[in-house]
Amino acid sequence: MIRAAITRRKDTATGQNVGAMLDTTSGWGVYGRASRVSDLERELSKHLVVRITNVLTSMDICVVHLRRPIGSDGIEKQKNQCRALLKWAMRHLSGDPKANLVILGDFNEGHPVGSDEQALAVLFQAKPPMVDALGALSGKVTTHTDGKAYDRILVSDGIAKGLNRLKLERVVIQPHRHGKGEERRLYTDHFPVVAVVRLGR
């Protein structure tokens, strides 16, 4: 069975939503309701937080679509979004440094993976840090037809190191040639990004 959740529309500029789907046949279930959260409400118009659980552990997932850094204050607004995500993550990690957290989605991050100039860098400098799953890939990392890596999957230090029953095993990007010119009406110009997380005892 597939369970789906979509945020209530708040973005008035694009009218877009974000959502999450879960295959419950794999032993995971949704705890409570997927929702927007106060830590993110002011800065992020498009976000959804969901907790999934199984008999061994749980994982808190935040799905985002950050605003593009355009206009005179665009870069600062993007950094504020990342600071809000840091606050959300640190609220979980301060109580349990090994907590299983994932933040994923379209970050509209124009700087390459690993760059110190990323607005996302504030999340990697935290104690404990969030970890960019795409950092495990070699060479130039591209998640979009224009050659940039807008889409990211960030995992907590606990998942990166396998400290709390879940461990990041690998990440895969599936490039395609669709989404340019007129094809944008039919296809996405983003590439699917998949992180495989192994459940252990």
C-alpha positions as CSV (number, residue, x, y, z in Angstrom):
1,M,0.0,0.0,0.0
2,I,1.3,3.5,-0.9
3,R,0.5,6.3,1.6
4,A,0.8,9.9,0.3
5,A,0.9,13.3,1.9
6,I,0.9,16.8,0.4
7,T,1.2,20.1,2.1
8,R,-1.5,22.7,2.1
9,R,-0.7,25.2,-0.5
10,K,0.9,28.3,0.9
11,D,3.2,29.4,-1.9
12,T,1.3,32.1,-3.7
13,A,4.0,32.9,-6.2
14,T,4.2,29.5,-7.9
15,G,1.2,27.6,-6.5
16,Q,3.4,24.6,-6.0
17,N,3.2,22.0,-3.2
18,V,5.6,19.4,-1.9
19,G,4.6,15.8,-0.9
20,A,5.9,12.5,0.3
21,M,4.9,8.9,-0.6
22,L,5.6,5.8,1.5
23,D,5.3,2.1,0.5
24,T,4.0,0.7,3.8
25,T,4.5,-2.9,2.6
26,S,8.2,-2.6,3.5
27,G,7.4,-2.5,7.2
28,W,7.4,1.2,7.7
29,G,4.4,3.3,8.8
30,V,3.6,6.9,9.3
31,Y,3.6,8.1,12.9
32,G,1.0,10.8,13.4
33,R,0.3,13.2,10.5
34,A,2.6,14.7,8.0
35,S,2.4,18.5,8.5
36,R,4.1,21.9,8.3
37,V,6.1,22.8,11.4
38,S,6.5,26.1,13.3
39,D,10.4,26.1,13.1
40,L,10.1,26.3,9.3
41,E,6.8,28.2,8.8
42,R,8.2,31.7,8.5
43,E,11.0,31.0,6.1
44,L,9.9,28.1,4.0
45,S,6.6,28.3,2.0
46,K,7.1,24.8,0.7
47,H,7.9,22.1,3.2
48,L,6.5,18.9,4.7
49,V,7.6,17.0,7.8
50,V,6.8,13.4,8.3
51,R,7.9,10.7,10.9
52,I,8.1,7.2,9.7
53,T,8.6,4.2,12.1
54,N,9.1,0.5,12.1
55,V,9.6,-2.0,14.9
56,L,13.3,-1.1,15.3
57,T,13.6,2.7,14.8
58,S,12.2,5.9,13.4
59,M,13.2,8.6,10.9
60,D,12.1,12.2,10.7
61,I,12.0,13.5,7.1
62,C,11.6,17.0,5.9
63,V,10.7,17.5,2.2
64,V,11.5,21.0,0.9
65,H,11.5,23.2,-2.2
66,L,13.5,26.3,-1.4
67,R,13.0,29.6,-3.1
68,R,15.5,30.5,-5.8
69,P,18.1,33.1,-4.8
70,I,17.0,35.9,-7.1
71,G,16.7,39.6,-6.5
72,S,18.8,41.9,-4.4
73,D,18.1,40.0,-1.2
74,G,17.7,36.5,-2.8
75,I,21.0,35.1,-1.5
76,E,20.2,36.2,2.1
77,K,16.7,34.8,1.8
78,Q,18.1,31.4,0.7
79,K,20.6,31.5,3.6
80,N,17.7,32.2,6.0
81,Q,15.8,29.1,4.7
82,C,18.9,27.0,5.4
83,R,19.2,28.5,8.9
84,A,15.6,27.6,9.6
85,L,16.4,24.0,8.5
86,L,19.4,24.0,10.8
87,K,17.2,25.1,13.7
88,W,14.7,22.3,12.9
89,A,17.5,19.7,12.7
90,M,19.3,20.9,15.9
91,R,16.0,20.7,17.8
92,H,16.0,17.0,17.1
93,L,19.7,16.4,17.4
94,S,20.2,18.3,20.7
95,G,17.9,15.8,22.4
96,D,19.5,12.8,20.6
97,P,22.7,13.4,18.6
98,K,22.2,10.0,16.9
99,A,18.7,10.8,15.7
100,N,17.8,9.7,12.2
101,L,17.0,12.8,10.2
102,V,16.7,13.4,6.5
103,I,16.2,16.7,4.7
104,L,15.6,16.3,1.0
105,G,14.2,18.1,-2.1
106,D,14.9,21.0,-4.4
107,F,17.2,23.4,-2.6
108,N,17.8,25.6,-5.6
109,E,21.5,25.5,-4.6
110,G,23.6,26.7,-7.5
111,H,27.0,26.0,-6.0
112,P,28.5,22.6,-6.6
113,V,28.5,19.8,-4.1
114,G,31.3,20.3,-1.6
115,S,31.6,24.1,-2.2
116,D,32.1,26.2,0.9
117,E,30.0,28.9,-0.8
118,Q,26.8,26.8,-0.6
119,A,24.0,28.3,1.5
120,L,23.6,24.7,2.7
121,A,27.1,24.9,4.3
122,V,25.6,26.0,7.6
123,L,24.0,22.6,8.0
124,F,27.3,20.8,7.4
125,Q,29.1,22.9,10.1
126,A,26.7,22.0,12.9
127,K,27.6,19.7,15.8
128,P,26.6,17.0,15.0
129,P,26.5,17.8,11.3
130,M,24.0,17.1,8.5
131,V,25.8,15.3,5.7
132,D,25.2,15.7,2.0
133,A,24.6,12.3,0.6
134,L,25.8,13.5,-2.8
135,G,29.2,14.1,-1.3
136,A,29.8,10.4,-1.6
137,L,29.8,10.6,-5.4
138,S,33.0,11.4,-7.4
139,G,33.4,13.9,-10.2
140,K,31.0,16.7,-11.0
141,V,27.6,15.9,-9.5
142,T,24.6,17.0,-11.6
143,T,20.9,16.6,-10.7
144,H,19.4,18.9,-13.4
145,T,19.6,19.2,-17.2
146,D,21.5,22.5,-16.9
147,G,24.4,20.8,-15.1
148,K,23.7,22.1,-11.6
149,A,23.0,20.0,-8.4
150,Y,19.8,21.7,-7.2
151,D,18.4,18.6,-5.6
152,R,20.0,17.2,-2.5
153,I,19.4,14.5,0.2
154,L,20.9,15.5,3.5
155,V,21.2,12.9,6.2
156,S,22.1,13.2,9.9
157,D,25.4,12.1,11.2
158,G,23.7,9.2,12.8
159,I,22.5,7.9,9.4
160,A,25.8,8.7,7.7
161,K,27.7,6.6,10.3
162,G,25.0,4.0,11.0
163,L,24.8,5.0,14.7
164,N,21.1,4.3,15.2
165,R,20.0,1.2,13.2
166,L,20.0,3.1,9.8
167,K,23.0,3.6,7.6
168,L,23.4,5.4,4.3
169,E,24.5,2.7,1.8
170,R,24.7,4.6,-1.5
171,V,23.2,7.4,-3.5
172,V,22.3,7.2,-7.2
173,I,21.4,9.9,-9.7
174,Q,19.4,8.8,-12.8
175,P,20.2,11.2,-15.7
176,H,17.9,11.6,-18.6
177,R,17.7,13.8,-21.7
178,H,14.2,15.1,-21.2
179,G,13.1,18.5,-19.9
180,K,14.7,20.9,-22.4
181,G,12.8,23.2,-24.7
182,E,9.3,22.1,-25.6
183,E,9.9,18.8,-23.7
184,R,9.6,20.7,-20.4
185,R,5.8,20.6,-20.9
186,L,5.9,16.8,-20.8
187,Y,8.9,15.9,-18.6
188,T,10.8,17.2,-15.6
189,D,14.2,18.8,-16.1
190,H,15.3,17.4,-12.7
191,F,17.0,14.0,-12.5
192,P,15.6,11.4,-9.9
193,V,18.0,11.2,-6.9
194,V,17.8,8.1,-4.8
195,A,19.4,7.4,-1.4
196,V,19.5,3.8,-0.2
197,V,19.5,3.5,3.6
198,R,20.1,0.1,5.1
199,L,18.3,-1.0,8.2
200,G,20.4,-2.9,10.7
201,R,20.2,-4.2,14.3
